[in-house]
Amino acid sequence: MSLIIEGIHHAYGRKTVLEDVNLEVRSGKVVCLLGPSGCGKTTLLRLIAGLEDLKQGRISIDGRIIADPSFKMLPEQRGTGFLFQDFALFPHLTVLQNAMFGLSALKDKSRRKQQAMKALESVGMEEFASVYPHEISGGQQQRVALARALAPKPKIILLDEPFSSLDTRLRVQIRDQTLHVLKSSGVATVMVTHDPEEAMFMGDRIVLLNHGRIVQSGSPVELYARPINAFVATFFSDVNTLPETRVRAGLVQTLFGPIPADGLQEGTEVNVMFRPESVQFLNGDSGQHDRGVPAAVLATHLLPGAMLVHLEVRGQGERAEKIHLHARVPCIFPMPEGAQVSICVPRDHIYIFPKEAS
């Protein structure tokens, strides 16, 4: 089973919100639509669900067209489940009745109840079948909403920022449980999120959009470790940026040595970037210290699972300015403020991007 989106263009009046979007989602896979506010990700989800009229392009499931400019299958006929951002549970219905809501096509009430209970069991909420939504926590409400979306056994499930209303600690727990349920069900999943960490955790594939276009699509590792431009690199985490420089003789000279400027023309002005976790501290006892770049420790800040170290290095040339860098190390950093250290960055962790016109 697969969901195929081909050549989607969409606009509201003169404002284009999606342009030339192509996408495929297979059974058992989670695809995360990621991007800043207004990039078109929620609009794309609504087009798949049938909540918007498709103006250009085609959407099909299992080779059957469900939407094009001349045809629109009703949302309830598409075999899709939808989990809304606010869960949209009916307050006057019990947990079981909410889970049964999407099963009206089954005329046998006992079968509806049995199928709804099975969906509740899959999310660990069967013991709460007789209570009302206001009597359970936000995380439990999210699981009930997921059970309701899964109860009709949809081919596709669509998730719109499903964890955004949960507090940070609960969000981590619930998304882990949700991913397990989705993978166990084998359903194809399209999820909208603005949180890169959430997309990397949930997605088999991430589709990063900006201004209505797909900027880069691939596995979390591909987008994080091999970004194709500065927008992708900076969207997933903070980066260190060195002063702008130019391509000379096929190379870019950096603090950490020359880097090949593959595919860039001579004289191209470029940005040099690397992530804080790519900074390595060299050990003077092993003779590595002299092979690195001298740096001074300005400050350290403890974060969950890591330490953020503020560093100052001097740029290249006689009149080079001081450069402020961040390093992220997975331990308590032993150096006090003012300590002199030596650092390096592996060359395959350094990104060279042509400077974008402002």
QUINOR-V696303 format. One record per backbone hydrogen bond with DSSP energy under -0.5 kcal/mol. CO is the residue of the C=O (numbers start at 1). NH is the residue of the N-H. Records with the same first field share a line. If there is no record, write none. Layout:
CO=NH ; NH
//
This chain:
1=27
2=4 ; 62
3=25
4=60
5=23
6=58
8=21
9=56
10=17 ; 18
11=13
12=15
14=16
15=12
18=10
20=22
21=8
23=5
25=3
26=29
29=31 ; 189
30=32 ; 204 ; 205
31=33 ; 191
32=34 ; 207
33=193
34=209
36=39
39=212
40=44
41=45
42=46
43=47
44=48
45=49
46=50 ; 51 ; 52
56=9
57=69
58=6
59=66 ; 67
60=4
61=64
63=65
64=61
66=73
67=59
68=71
71=68
74=77
75=78 ; 80
79=155 ; 156
81=158
82=84
83=160
84=87
86=88
89=91
90=93
93=133
94=98
95=99
96=100
97=101
98=101
100=103
101=104
103=106
105=107
107=109
108=112
109=113
110=114
111=115
112=116
113=117
114=118
115=119
116=120
117=121
118=122
119=123
120=123 ; 125
121=124
125=128
126=129
128=131
129=96
131=95
132=135
133=136
137=141
138=142
139=143
140=144
141=145
142=146
143=147
144=148
145=149
146=150
147=151
148=152
150=153
155=188
156=81
157=190
158=83
159=161 ; 192
161=164
163=166
167=171
168=172
169=173
170=174
171=175
172=176
173=177
174=178
175=179
176=180
177=181
178=182
179=183
180=184
181=185
182=186 ; 187
186=28
188=157
189=31
190=159
191=33
192=161
193=35
194=196
195=199
196=200
197=201
198=202
199=203
205=32
206=208 ; 218
207=34 ; 209
208=215 ; 216
209=36
210=213
212=19
213=210 ; 215
216=208
218=206
219=223
220=224
221=225
222=226
229=233
230=234
231=235
232=236
233=237
238=276
240=274
242=272
245=270
247=267
248=251
250=261
251=248
252=259
254=257
257=254
259=252
260=262
261=264
265=268
268=247
269=355
270=245
271=273 ; 353
272=242
273=351
274=240
275=278
276=279 ; 328
278=346
280=344
282=284
283=286 ; 288 ; 289
284=287
288=291
289=292
293=343
295=341
296=298 ; 312
297=338
299=310
301=308
303=306
306=303
307=309 ; 329
308=301 ; 310
309=327
310=298 ; 299
311=325
312=296
313=323
317=320
321=315
323=313 ; 325
325=311
327=309 ; 329
329=307 ; 331
336=339
339=297 ; 341
341=295
342=282
343=293
344=280
346=349
347=350
351=273 ; 353
353=271
//
